[in-house]
Amino acid sequence: MRPQISRRTFTKTSMAAAFGMTAFQATRVLGANDRVRLGVIGTGNRGCQVMEFFLQHADCEITAICDVSRSTMDAANQKLLGGKAAAYTDFRQIIDKPDIDAVLIATPDHWHALQTVMACRAGKDVYCEKPLAKTLYEGRKMVEVARETGRVVQVGTHRRSGLSYADAANLIASNRLGKITVARAYDTTNMFPLGIGKAAPSDPPQDLDWDMWLGPRPSRPFQATITPFKFRWWDPYATRFADNGVHFIDIMRWLTGDELGPTLISALGGRFVIDDDRTIPDVMEGMFQFASGRMIVFAQYETSGNRALPRQAFAEFRGTEGALYVSDESYEVLPERGGRYQDDREARMEPIKKEFAEGYSQHVRDHTRNFLDCLKSREKPHADVEIGHRSTSMALLANISLATQSTVHWDPEKEQITNIPEANDLMHYEYRKPWTLD
């Protein structure tokens, strides 16, 4: 599907995009000992968290930052950078700076595609926080432009750099667990009864550029239950199922080896008990079936916070020889035994338990390190843009299944919905002028 989106943006980099140009600005070639000059777009909670990890690397310096909230940006500048970074409220000023090698994008998800595409066309490499995109069209466009321009694009699904997950992936690939038929994960929290709260439309804070915050999205009044942070519970954005859910989906897709994508997607859910301004479910489950003969199941419950998997596991992988339970800092394998109608009741493998010294900190530290290394080697990073696109697509397809109240038949090679042709129209939306990807 080709979206109907508008004519042009304001800067030389986006002018190139508007006229379909694939040429990009020349940038310096980084040597092994060169320091990477990083610009940061989005200095809220997640932006600051990732900045702290980039600053742990001696060959990285943050020289410019941007946020549509002046107070948020100034606080980050003082806390993390001693007030020394150049500060802007328009991200295009960072993208157009010739002395920036790469950008960290930690803005709301509806901005990710535009900012990544514009940065790539300006000759800058990109570390983009998850979810990669708001729509499937945006995700594919980001992959295309990254390839056309030769840019490195790392997605912030940091568990791709996690030692426990990499080791578990090798274990599954060795076939010691037999055939993996089902992978499951749950994201549970209890937001009952007030959720994100309620707020009437109002004037935005004086230091917030609300029009720029909206960007390509349709104009609407400010509400305190949209920003900061709470846009994730509104369906004009990628939703919680894509926002946090992509972490779980990405790990299950990686460890089962199904890198292309599912062929059947079915989702159910609804707003059952939480009374707030959200426009997304408080309970949602998605099921994904693959041509390889396995399923991935992901559920997001915001009405009950009790853990759903044993052993504090992040995800579960059920094989014919054993079941794997993996978390940020460990994994454990429970052997299978012959059951009903089986003569052999002995354990089919030895139990395995392995622990790792670090979890989250190791993931993000090594993920940012991997990005910086790839800027110099020009190799693909651990969470390359294509990987991020495929994982984000699964969550977005579940949202489409829920919206159409139908099982979606998906062609992962052509990236088309085959059983409900009109549902392909949900793969993008018309950008508000003057923003455009083309």
C-alpha positions in Angstrom: 0.0 0.0 0.0 1.2 3.5 -0.8 0.1 6.2 1.5 -1.2 9.6 0.5 1.1 11.9 2.4 2.2 15.5 1.9 4.6 17.5 -0.1 7.7 18.7 1.7 9.3 19.7 5.0 11.4 22.7 5.8 15.1 21.7 5.7 17.5 20.6 3.0 17.5 17.0 4.3 13.8 16.7 4.2 13.6 18.5 0.8 15.7 15.6 -0.5 13.2 13.2 0.9 10.2 15.1 -0.6 11.7 14.9 -4.1 12.5 11.2 -3.8 16.3 11.8 -3.8 18.5 9.0 -2.4 21.7 10.9 -2.2 22.9 11.7 1.2 25.4 14.1 2.8 29.0 12.9 3.1 30.2 12.2 6.6 33.6 11.5 8.0 34.9 7.9 8.1 35.4 6.9 11.8 38.6 5.2 12.8 38.9 2.7 15.7 40.3 5.5 17.9 37.9 8.3 16.9 35.4 9.7 19.3 31.7 9.5 18.1 29.9 12.8 18.3 26.4 11.9 19.3 23.3 14.1 19.1 20.2 13.2 21.2 16.6 13.8 20.0 14.3 13.4 23.0 15.6 13.9 26.5 12.8 12.5 28.6 12.9 9.5 30.8 14.2 6.9 28.3 16.4 9.4 26.5 18.3 10.2 29.7 18.6 6.5 30.6 20.2 5.6 27.3 22.4 8.7 27.4 23.9 7.6 30.7 25.0 4.3 29.0 26.5 6.1 26.0 28.4 8.3 28.4 30.1 5.2 29.9 32.0 4.7 26.6 35.2 6.7 26.4 34.9 7.1 22.6 31.5 8.7 22.7 30.6 12.4 23.5 27.2 13.9 23.5 27.6 17.4 21.9 24.0 18.4 21.1 20.5 17.6 22.5 16.9 18.4 21.5 13.5 18.2 23.1 10.2 20.0 22.5 10.0 20.7 26.2 12.6 23.3 27.1 12.5 22.5 30.9 13.0 18.7 30.2 15.9 19.4 27.9 17.6 21.9 30.3 17.3 19.5 33.2 18.9 16.7 31.2 21.7 19.0 30.0 22.5 20.1 33.5 22.3 16.6 35.1 24.1 14.6 32.5 26.2 17.0 30.5 27.1 19.8 32.9 25.0 22.2 30.8 27.7 22.1 28.0 25.7 20.5 25.2 24.2 22.7 22.4 20.5 22.7 23.0 17.6 22.9 20.5 13.9 22.6 20.5 13.7 21.7 16.7 15.3 18.3 15.9 16.1 19.4 12.4 18.9 21.7 13.8 20.7 18.6 15.1 20.2 16.6 11.9 21.6 19.5 9.8 24.7 19.9 12.0 27.8 18.7 10.1 29.7 17.9 13.3 27.3 15.2 14.4 28.1 11.6 13.5 25.1 9.8 14.9 21.8 10.5 16.7 19.9 8.8 19.5 16.2 9.0 18.9 14.1 8.7 22.0 11.0 10.6 21.0 7.4 9.3 21.0 7.0 6.5 18.4 5.0 8.6 15.9 8.2 10.6 15.3 10.6 7.6 14.9 10.2 7.1 11.1 10.5 10.7 10.1 13.5 11.4 12.3 15.3 8.2 11.3 14.8 8.7 7.6 15.9 12.4 7.7 18.9 11.5 9.8 20.0 8.7 7.4 19.6 11.0 4.4 21.7 13.5 6.2 24.5 10.9 6.5 24.0 10.1 10.2 23.8 6.7 11.8 20.9 6.1 14.2 20.1 4.5 17.5 16.3 4.5 17.6 14.4 3.5 20.6 11.6 1.0 20.4 9.0 0.5 19.0 10.7 1.2 15.7 7.6 2.7 14.1 3.9 3.6 14.5 2.9 1.8 11.2 4.1 -1.1 9.1 4.7 1.2 6.1 7.0 3.4 8.2 9.0 0.4 9.3 9.6 -0.8 5.8 10.5 2.7 4.7 13.1 3.0 7.5 14.7 -0.2 6.3 14.8 0.9 2.7 16.3 4.3 3.5 18.9 2.8 5.8 20.0 0.4 3.0 19.9 3.1 0.3 22.1 5.4 2.4 24.4 2.8 3.9 23.6 4.0 7.4 23.8 1.9 10.6 20.4 1.8 12.4 20.3 0.0 15.8 16.9 -0.4 17.5 16.7 -0.1 21.2 15.5 -3.7 21.9 18.5 -4.1 24.2 18.0 -7.7 25.1 19.4 -8.5 21.7 22.8 -7.8 23.4 21.9 -9.8 26.5 24.2 -12.6 27.4 21.5 -14.9 28.9 19.4 -14.6 25.8 22.3 -15.1 23.4 23.4 -18.2 25.3 19.8 -19.5 25.3 19.5 -18.8 21.6 22.5 -21.0 21.0 21.1 -23.8 23.2 17.8 -23.8 21.2 19.7 -23.7 17.9 21.6 -26.8 19.0 18.3 -28.8 19.0 18.9 -30.1 22.5 15.4 -29.0 23.4 14.0 -30.7 20.3 11.3 -29.0 18.2 10.1 -25.7 19.8 6.4 -25.6 19.2 5.3 -22.8 21.5 6.9 -19.7 23.0 5.0 -17.6 25.5 5.5 -14.3 27.4 3.4 -12.1 29.6 3.7 -8.4 30.5 1.8 -7.9 33.7 1.1 -4.9 35.9 -1.9 -3.7 38.0 -3.2 -0.3 37.0 -6.6 -0.9 38.5 -8.7 1.2 39.1 -7.4 4.6 38.0 -4.9 3.7 35.2 -3.4 6.8 33.6 -6.1 9.0 35.1 -8.4 11.5 33.4 -7.8 15.0 32.2 -9.8 17.5 30.2 -8.3 19.2 27.2 -6.3 22.3 28.3 -3.5 24.7 27.2 -0.1 23.0 27.0 2.7 23.9 29.4 4.3 27.2 28.3 7.7 25.6 27.6 6.2 22.7 25.5 5.9 23.1 21.7 2.7 21.1 21.4 2.4 21.4 17.7 5.9 20.0 17.2 5.1 17.2 19.7 2.2 16.2 17.4 4.3 16.4 14.3 2.7 14.2 11.6 -0.3 13.3 13.7 -3.6 15.2 13.3 -3.9 18.4 15.3 -5.7 18.0 18.6 -5.9 19.7 22.0 -3.3 19.0 24.6 -4.2 16.7 27.5 -2.1 15.9 30.5 -2.9 12.2 30.0 -1.1 12.1 26.7 2.3 13.6 27.5 4.7 13.1 29.1 4.9 9.3 28.7 1.2 8.4 28.7 0.7 8.6 24.9 1.5 4.8 25.0 -2.1 4.2 26.2 -3.7 6.0 23.2 -4.3 4.2 19.9 -3.2 7.1 17.7 0.3 6.0 18.7 1.9 2.5 18.7 0.1 1.4 21.9 1.5 -0.5 24.9 1.3 -3.8 23.0 3.9 -2.5 20.6 5.7 -0.2 23.0 6.7 -2.6 25.8 5.4 -5.7 24.1 8.0 -5.6 21.3 10.7 -6.5 23.9 8.9 -9.8 24.6 8.0 -10.5 21.0 11.5 -9.7 19.7 13.1 -12.2 22.2 10.6 -15.0 21.2 11.1 -14.4 17.5 14.9 -14.4 17.9 15.2 -17.5 20.0 12.8 -19.6 17.9 14.6 -18.6 14.8 11.6 -17.2 13.0 13.2 -14.0 11.7 10.8 -13.4 8.8 7.4 -13.3 10.5 4.2 -15.1 11.1 1.5 -16.1 8.6 -1.5 -16.0 11.0 -2.2 -13.4 13.7 -5.2 -13.3 16.0 -5.7 -10.9 18.9 -8.4 -10.4 21.5 -8.8 -7.9 24.3 -10.8 -5.0 25.7 -11.2 -2.3 28.3 -12.7 -4.4 31.1 -12.2 -2.6 34.4 -9.9 0.4 34.2 -11.7 3.7 34.0 -9.3 6.3 32.5 -8.6 8.2 29.3 -6.9 5.3 27.5 -8.2 4.2 24.1 -6.5 0.8 24.2 -7.4 -2.5 26.1 -6.4 -3.1 29.6 -6.3 -6.8 28.7 -5.0 -8.1 25.4 -3.6 -11.3 24.0 -2.0 -12.0 20.6 -1.3 -15.3 19.0 1.1 -15.7 16.1 1.4 -18.8 14.0 4.5 -19.4 11.7 4.9 -21.5 8.6 7.7 -23.4 10.4 5.1 -25.0 12.6 5.2 -23.1 15.9 3.4 -20.4 17.7 4.3 -17.4 19.7 1.8 -16.1 22.3 2.1 -12.8 24.0 -0.3 -11.4 26.6 -0.4 -7.9 28.2 -2.5 -7.7 31.4 -2.8 -4.3 33.2 -5.4 -5.5 35.6 -3.2 -8.0 37.5 0.5 -7.8 38.3 1.2 -11.3 39.5 3.8 -13.1 37.4 2.4 -15.6 34.9 5.4 -17.7 34.2 7.4 -19.8 36.8 10.9 -19.1 37.8 10.5 -15.4 37.3 11.0 -16.0 33.6 10.8 -13.3 30.9 9.7 -15.9 28.3 9.1 -19.6 28.0 10.0 -22.0 25.1 8.4 -25.4 25.0 10.3 -28.1 23.1 9.7 -31.8 22.7 12.7 -32.6 24.8 12.7 -29.8 27.4 11.2 -26.4 28.3 13.4 -23.3 28.6 12.6 -20.5 31.0 14.8 -17.5 30.4 15.2 -14.1 32.2 17.6 -11.2 32.1 20.0 -12.8 34.5 19.5 -16.6 34.1 17.9 -19.5 32.3 16.7 -22.9 33.3 15.7 -26.0 31.3 13.3 -28.6 32.7 13.5 -32.0 30.9 10.5 -33.5 29.2 9.4 -37.0 30.0 7.3 -39.4 28.0 3.7 -38.9 28.8 0.3 -40.4 27.8 0.6 -43.4 25.4 4.5 -43.2 25.6 6.5 -46.2 26.8 9.6 -44.1 27.8 9.0 -42.2 31.1 12.7 -41.2 31.6 13.9 -37.7 31.3 14.8 -36.9 27.8 17.7 -34.6 28.7 19.6 -33.4 31.7 18.3 -30.3 33.5 20.3 -27.1 32.9 20.5 -24.0 35.0 22.8 -21.1 34.3 23.1 -17.7 35.9 24.7 -14.4 34.7 26.3 -11.7 36.8 24.3 -8.8 35.2 21.0 -8.3 33.5 19.6 -4.9 32.3 22.8 -2.9 32.8 24.9 -5.4 30.8 22.2 -5.4 28.0 22.1 -1.6 27.5 25.8 -1.1 28.0 26.7 -3.7 25.4 23.9 -2.6 23.1 25.2 0.9 23.0 28.8 -0.4 22.7 27.7 -2.6 19.8 26.2 0.5 18.0 29.4 2.5 18.4 31.5 -0.4 17.2 29.3 -0.8 14.1 29.7 2.9 13.3 33.4 2.1 12.8 33.2 -1.3 11.3 30.1 -0.6 9.2 28.7 -4.0 10.1 25.1 -4.6 11.0 24.3 -4.2 14.7 22.7 -6.7 17.0 19.2 -5.2 16.5 19.5 -4.0 13.0 16.6 -2.0 11.5 15.2 -5.0 9.6 15.1 -7.0 12.9 13.3 -4.1 14.6 10.9 -3.8 11.8 9.9 -7.5 11.8 9.4 -7.6 15.5 7.4 -4.3 15.6 5.3 -5.5 12.7 4.0 -8.4 14.7 2.7 -6.1 17.5 1.2 -3.8 14.9 -0.5 -6.7 13.1 -2.0 -7.8 16.4 -3.4 -4.3 16.8 -4.9 -4.6 13.3 -6.4 -8.0 14.2 -8.0 -6.5 17.2 -9.4 -3.5 15.3 -10.9 -5.7 12.5 -12.0 -8.4 15.0 -10.5 -10.9 12.5 -7.6 -13.4 12.2 -5.1 -11.7 9.9 -3.6 -13.8 7.1 -0.1 -12.3 6.5 2.4 -12.7 3.7 5.6 -11.9 5.4 7.6 -11.7 2.2 5.3 -9.3 0.4 4.2 -7.7 3.7 0.6 -7.7 2.7 -2.7 -8.8 4.5 -4.2 -11.4 2.1 -7.6 -12.2 3.5 -8.9 -8.7 4.3 -7.6 -6.4 1.5 -9.1 -3.3 3.1 -7.1 -3.9 6.3 -4.0 -3.0 4.3 -5.2 0.6 4.6 -4.5 0.3 8.3 -0.8 -0.1 7.6 -0.3 3.7 7.4 -2.1 7.0 7.8 -2.0 10.4 6.1 0.6 12.6 7.6 -0.3 16.2 8.6 1.3 18.7 6.3 4.1 19.6 5.7 5.6 16.3 7.0 6.4 13.5 4.5 8.5 10.4 4.2 8.7 10.4 0.4 
